[in-house]
Amino acid sequence: MAAPNIVSVGTITGKTAVQAIGTSATAIVTNSAASGKVFKLNTLLISNVDGSASANVTVDLYRSSTAYHIIKSAPVPAGSTLDILSTTSVYLEEGDAIRLTASAASDLEGIASYEEISE
C-alpha cells in the first residue's frame, strides 16, 4: 500500500522513541514497508550523558539499503544536547528508518518525537 495522502488524514498518533546510542547504526524510528502510513519526524535530540568526554554522532535516513546522512560525525560535548531537527521536519515513507551511530558506546542517548499518520 502507498503512503497516505496527508491532506485527507484519518489518524495522527503522537509518539516518542528513545535509544541508548551504540557504535553500530541502529534505527530509532522505522516505518515498516507496506505500513500504509507516513511518519513525520518533528524532533531529534542527542544528549551526551558522559560527564567528561565528547562523543560524535551520525544520523542517517536509511532507504532501500542506502544510508543518506542527515549529519555525520557531529561532536556532542560532554553534558550537552544537540538538536538535529531544529528548523525542519523529515517525513519517513514506507520502508524508511532514521538510524543513529555514536563514536563511543554508552555516551550518547537519542530522543525522537514523531507523528504516525494514516488514512
Biotite code that builds the C-alpha atoms (Angstrom):
import biotite.structure as struc

atoms = struc.array([
    struc.Atom([0.000, 0.000, 0.000], chain_id="A", res_id=1, res_name="MET", atom_name="CA", element="C"),
    struc.Atom([1.206, 3.509, -0.730], chain_id="A", res_id=2, res_name="ALA", atom_name="CA", element="C"),
    struc.Atom([1.718, 6.095, 1.960], chain_id="A", res_id=3, res_name="ALA", atom_name="CA", element="C"),
    struc.Atom([-1.460, 8.060, 2.708], chain_id="A", res_id=4, res_name="PRO", atom_name="CA", element="C"),
    struc.Atom([-2.317, 11.435, 1.252], chain_id="A", res_id=5, res_name="ASN", atom_name="CA", element="C"),
    struc.Atom([-1.606, 13.701, 4.218], chain_id="A", res_id=6, res_name="ILE", atom_name="CA", element="C"),
    struc.Atom([-4.284, 16.153, 3.109], chain_id="A", res_id=7, res_name="VAL", atom_name="CA", element="C"),
    struc.Atom([-7.031, 13.609, 3.937], chain_id="A", res_id=8, res_name="SER", atom_name="CA", element="C"),
    struc.Atom([-5.744, 12.155, 7.193], chain_id="A", res_id=9, res_name="VAL", atom_name="CA", element="C"),
    struc.Atom([-7.820, 9.801, 9.316], chain_id="A", res_id=10, res_name="GLY", atom_name="CA", element="C"),
    struc.Atom([-5.482, 9.347, 12.281], chain_id="A", res_id=11, res_name="THR", atom_name="CA", element="C"),
    struc.Atom([-2.441, 11.139, 13.665], chain_id="A", res_id=12, res_name="ILE", atom_name="CA", element="C"),
    struc.Atom([-0.821, 9.443, 16.643], chain_id="A", res_id=13, res_name="THR", atom_name="CA", element="C"),
    struc.Atom([1.948, 11.235, 18.527], chain_id="A", res_id=14, res_name="GLY", atom_name="CA", element="C"),
    struc.Atom([4.877, 9.032, 19.536], chain_id="A", res_id=15, res_name="LYS", atom_name="CA", element="C"),
    struc.Atom([8.248, 9.330, 21.247], chain_id="A", res_id=16, res_name="THR", atom_name="CA", element="C"),
    struc.Atom([11.132, 6.902, 20.787], chain_id="A", res_id=17, res_name="ALA", atom_name="CA", element="C"),
    struc.Atom([14.251, 6.702, 22.951], chain_id="A", res_id=18, res_name="VAL", atom_name="CA", element="C"),
    struc.Atom([17.574, 4.968, 22.416], chain_id="A", res_id=19, res_name="GLN", atom_name="CA", element="C"),
    struc.Atom([20.950, 4.496, 24.044], chain_id="A", res_id=20, res_name="ALA", atom_name="CA", element="C"),
    struc.Atom([23.180, 5.010, 21.008], chain_id="A", res_id=21, res_name="ILE", atom_name="CA", element="C"),
    struc.Atom([25.785, 2.378, 20.238], chain_id="A", res_id=22, res_name="GLY", atom_name="CA", element="C"),
    struc.Atom([28.678, 2.211, 17.800], chain_id="A", res_id=23, res_name="THR", atom_name="CA", element="C"),
    struc.Atom([26.660, 0.375, 15.114], chain_id="A", res_id=24, res_name="SER", atom_name="CA", element="C"),
    struc.Atom([23.932, 2.128, 13.119], chain_id="A", res_id=25, res_name="ALA", atom_name="CA", element="C"),
    struc.Atom([20.619, 1.289, 14.806], chain_id="A", res_id=26, res_name="THR", atom_name="CA", element="C"),
    struc.Atom([17.152, 2.597, 13.951], chain_id="A", res_id=27, res_name="ALA", atom_name="CA", element="C"),
    struc.Atom([15.422, 4.819, 16.492], chain_id="A", res_id=28, res_name="ILE", atom_name="CA", element="C"),
    struc.Atom([12.315, 5.149, 14.259], chain_id="A", res_id=29, res_name="VAL", atom_name="CA", element="C"),
    struc.Atom([11.284, 2.738, 11.490], chain_id="A", res_id=30, res_name="THR", atom_name="CA", element="C"),
    struc.Atom([8.284, 2.967, 9.160], chain_id="A", res_id=31, res_name="ASN", atom_name="CA", element="C"),
    struc.Atom([7.724, -0.628, 8.034], chain_id="A", res_id=32, res_name="SER", atom_name="CA", element="C"),
    struc.Atom([7.330, -1.464, 4.368], chain_id="A", res_id=33, res_name="ALA", atom_name="CA", element="C"),
    struc.Atom([3.632, -1.640, 3.382], chain_id="A", res_id=34, res_name="ALA", atom_name="CA", element="C"),
    struc.Atom([2.571, 0.074, 6.636], chain_id="A", res_id=35, res_name="SER", atom_name="CA", element="C"),
    struc.Atom([0.120, 2.357, 4.841], chain_id="A", res_id=36, res_name="GLY", atom_name="CA", element="C"),
    struc.Atom([1.499, 5.184, 6.989], chain_id="A", res_id=37, res_name="LYS", atom_name="CA", element="C"),
    struc.Atom([3.825, 8.148, 6.752], chain_id="A", res_id=38, res_name="VAL", atom_name="CA", element="C"),
    struc.Atom([5.831, 9.269, 9.789], chain_id="A", res_id=39, res_name="PHE", atom_name="CA", element="C"),
    struc.Atom([6.579, 12.943, 10.379], chain_id="A", res_id=40, res_name="LYS", atom_name="CA", element="C"),
    struc.Atom([9.712, 13.265, 12.493], chain_id="A", res_id=41, res_name="LEU", atom_name="CA", element="C"),
    struc.Atom([9.445, 16.562, 14.385], chain_id="A", res_id=42, res_name="ASN", atom_name="CA", element="C"),
    struc.Atom([12.236, 16.440, 16.947], chain_id="A", res_id=43, res_name="THR", atom_name="CA", element="C"),
    struc.Atom([15.502, 14.563, 17.248], chain_id="A", res_id=44, res_name="LEU", atom_name="CA", element="C"),
    struc.Atom([17.677, 15.317, 20.270], chain_id="A", res_id=45, res_name="LEU", atom_name="CA", element="C"),
    struc.Atom([21.050, 13.731, 21.018], chain_id="A", res_id=46, res_name="ILE", atom_name="CA", element="C"),
    struc.Atom([22.356, 14.074, 24.584], chain_id="A", res_id=47, res_name="SER", atom_name="CA", element="C"),
    struc.Atom([25.823, 13.297, 25.840], chain_id="A", res_id=48, res_name="ASN", atom_name="CA", element="C"),
    struc.Atom([25.416, 11.649, 29.237], chain_id="A", res_id=49, res_name="VAL", atom_name="CA", element="C"),
    struc.Atom([29.163, 11.295, 29.789], chain_id="A", res_id=50, res_name="ASP", atom_name="CA", element="C"),
    struc.Atom([30.382, 13.794, 32.363], chain_id="A", res_id=51, res_name="GLY", atom_name="CA", element="C"),
    struc.Atom([33.781, 14.454, 30.820], chain_id="A", res_id=52, res_name="SER", atom_name="CA", element="C"),
    struc.Atom([34.218, 13.169, 27.249], chain_id="A", res_id=53, res_name="ALA", atom_name="CA", element="C"),
    struc.Atom([32.868, 14.492, 23.964], chain_id="A", res_id=54, res_name="SER", atom_name="CA", element="C"),
    struc.Atom([31.416, 11.949, 21.519], chain_id="A", res_id=55, res_name="ALA", atom_name="CA", element="C"),
    struc.Atom([30.393, 12.158, 17.864], chain_id="A", res_id=56, res_name="ASN", atom_name="CA", element="C"),
    struc.Atom([27.020, 11.215, 16.408], chain_id="A", res_id=57, res_name="VAL", atom_name="CA", element="C"),
    struc.Atom([25.968, 10.247, 12.895], chain_id="A", res_id=58, res_name="THR", atom_name="CA", element="C"),
    struc.Atom([22.294, 10.362, 11.880], chain_id="A", res_id=59, res_name="VAL", atom_name="CA", element="C"),
    struc.Atom([21.104, 8.891, 8.609], chain_id="A", res_id=60, res_name="ASP", atom_name="CA", element="C"),
    struc.Atom([17.913, 8.274, 6.702], chain_id="A", res_id=61, res_name="LEU", atom_name="CA", element="C"),
    struc.Atom([18.089, 4.652, 5.632], chain_id="A", res_id=62, res_name="TYR", atom_name="CA", element="C"),
    struc.Atom([16.173, 3.909, 2.413], chain_id="A", res_id=63, res_name="ARG", atom_name="CA", element="C"),
    struc.Atom([16.468, 0.978, 0.008], chain_id="A", res_id=64, res_name="SER", atom_name="CA", element="C"),
    struc.Atom([19.669, -0.317, 1.642], chain_id="A", res_id=65, res_name="SER", atom_name="CA", element="C"),
    struc.Atom([21.352, 3.106, 1.344], chain_id="A", res_id=66, res_name="THR", atom_name="CA", element="C"),
    struc.Atom([22.247, 5.490, 4.179], chain_id="A", res_id=67, res_name="ALA", atom_name="CA", element="C"),
    struc.Atom([21.685, 9.187, 3.389], chain_id="A", res_id=68, res_name="TYR", atom_name="CA", element="C"),
    struc.Atom([23.399, 11.291, 6.033], chain_id="A", res_id=69, res_name="HIS", atom_name="CA", element="C"),
    struc.Atom([21.480, 13.992, 7.844], chain_id="A", res_id=70, res_name="ILE", atom_name="CA", element="C"),
    struc.Atom([24.536, 14.723, 9.979], chain_id="A", res_id=71, res_name="ILE", atom_name="CA", element="C"),
    struc.Atom([27.873, 12.909, 10.013], chain_id="A", res_id=72, res_name="LYS", atom_name="CA", element="C"),
    struc.Atom([30.332, 12.659, 12.909], chain_id="A", res_id=73, res_name="SER", atom_name="CA", element="C"),
    struc.Atom([28.989, 15.772, 14.659], chain_id="A", res_id=74, res_name="ALA", atom_name="CA", element="C"),
    struc.Atom([30.559, 16.413, 18.063], chain_id="A", res_id=75, res_name="PRO", atom_name="CA", element="C"),
    struc.Atom([28.319, 16.394, 21.133], chain_id="A", res_id=76, res_name="VAL", atom_name="CA", element="C"),
    struc.Atom([30.265, 17.905, 24.053], chain_id="A", res_id=77, res_name="PRO", atom_name="CA", element="C"),
    struc.Atom([30.080, 16.234, 27.474], chain_id="A", res_id=78, res_name="ALA", atom_name="CA", element="C"),
    struc.Atom([26.880, 17.086, 29.330], chain_id="A", res_id=79, res_name="GLY", atom_name="CA", element="C"),
    struc.Atom([25.227, 18.825, 26.357], chain_id="A", res_id=80, res_name="SER", atom_name="CA", element="C"),
    struc.Atom([22.411, 18.203, 23.880], chain_id="A", res_id=81, res_name="THR", atom_name="CA", element="C"),
    struc.Atom([22.447, 18.544, 20.088], chain_id="A", res_id=82, res_name="LEU", atom_name="CA", element="C"),
    struc.Atom([19.161, 19.468, 18.353], chain_id="A", res_id=83, res_name="ASP", atom_name="CA", element="C"),
    struc.Atom([19.276, 17.745, 14.963], chain_id="A", res_id=84, res_name="ILE", atom_name="CA", element="C"),
    struc.Atom([15.928, 18.962, 13.546], chain_id="A", res_id=85, res_name="LEU", atom_name="CA", element="C"),
    struc.Atom([15.620, 22.474, 14.945], chain_id="A", res_id=86, res_name="SER", atom_name="CA", element="C"),
    struc.Atom([14.244, 24.107, 11.797], chain_id="A", res_id=87, res_name="THR", atom_name="CA", element="C"),
    struc.Atom([12.662, 21.331, 9.735], chain_id="A", res_id=88, res_name="THR", atom_name="CA", element="C"),
    struc.Atom([10.755, 18.056, 9.785], chain_id="A", res_id=89, res_name="SER", atom_name="CA", element="C"),
    struc.Atom([11.587, 14.825, 7.989], chain_id="A", res_id=90, res_name="VAL", atom_name="CA", element="C"),
    struc.Atom([8.951, 12.517, 6.511], chain_id="A", res_id=91, res_name="TYR", atom_name="CA", element="C"),
    struc.Atom([9.608, 8.780, 6.616], chain_id="A", res_id=92, res_name="LEU", atom_name="CA", element="C"),
    struc.Atom([7.989, 6.899, 3.783], chain_id="A", res_id=93, res_name="GLU", atom_name="CA", element="C"),
    struc.Atom([7.227, 3.192, 3.927], chain_id="A", res_id=94, res_name="GLU", atom_name="CA", element="C"),
    struc.Atom([10.435, 1.223, 4.409], chain_id="A", res_id=95, res_name="GLY", atom_name="CA", element="C"),
    struc.Atom([12.426, 4.220, 5.717], chain_id="A", res_id=96, res_name="ASP", atom_name="CA", element="C"),
    struc.Atom([14.276, 4.419, 9.030], chain_id="A", res_id=97, res_name="ALA", atom_name="CA", element="C"),
    struc.Atom([16.223, 7.019, 10.991], chain_id="A", res_id=98, res_name="ILE", atom_name="CA", element="C"),
    struc.Atom([19.405, 5.460, 12.343], chain_id="A", res_id=99, res_name="ARG", atom_name="CA", element="C"),
    struc.Atom([21.867, 6.693, 14.957], chain_id="A", res_id=100, res_name="LEU", atom_name="CA", element="C"),
    struc.Atom([25.544, 5.826, 15.417], chain_id="A", res_id=101, res_name="THR", atom_name="CA", element="C"),
    struc.Atom([27.912, 7.001, 18.180], chain_id="A", res_id=102, res_name="ALA", atom_name="CA", element="C"),
    struc.Atom([31.698, 7.174, 18.207], chain_id="A", res_id=103, res_name="SER", atom_name="CA", element="C"),
    struc.Atom([31.689, 5.706, 21.723], chain_id="A", res_id=104, res_name="ALA", atom_name="CA", element="C"),
    struc.Atom([29.243, 3.297, 23.338], chain_id="A", res_id=105, res_name="ALA", atom_name="CA", element="C"),
    struc.Atom([27.250, 4.423, 26.408], chain_id="A", res_id=106, res_name="SER", atom_name="CA", element="C"),
    struc.Atom([27.991, 8.151, 25.933], chain_id="A", res_id=107, res_name="ASP", atom_name="CA", element="C"),
    struc.Atom([25.005, 9.293, 23.828], chain_id="A", res_id=108, res_name="LEU", atom_name="CA", element="C"),
    struc.Atom([21.223, 8.968, 24.061], chain_id="A", res_id=109, res_name="GLU", atom_name="CA", element="C"),
    struc.Atom([18.609, 9.892, 21.451], chain_id="A", res_id=110, res_name="GLY", atom_name="CA", element="C"),
    struc.Atom([15.014, 11.075, 21.781], chain_id="A", res_id=111, res_name="ILE", atom_name="CA", element="C"),
    struc.Atom([12.770, 11.300, 18.711], chain_id="A", res_id=112, res_name="ALA", atom_name="CA", element="C"),
    struc.Atom([9.286, 12.807, 18.687], chain_id="A", res_id=113, res_name="SER", atom_name="CA", element="C"),
    struc.Atom([7.176, 11.931, 15.655], chain_id="A", res_id=114, res_name="TYR", atom_name="CA", element="C"),
    struc.Atom([3.656, 11.598, 14.283], chain_id="A", res_id=115, res_name="GLU", atom_name="CA", element="C"),
    struc.Atom([2.343, 8.383, 12.762], chain_id="A", res_id=116, res_name="GLU", atom_name="CA", element="C"),
    struc.Atom([-0.115, 9.438, 10.029], chain_id="A", res_id=117, res_name="ILE", atom_name="CA", element="C"),
    struc.Atom([-2.671, 7.151, 8.381], chain_id="A", res_id=118, res_name="SER", atom_name="CA", element="C"),
    struc.Atom([-5.944, 7.387, 6.474], chain_id="A", res_id=119, res_name="GLU", atom_name="CA", element="C"),
])
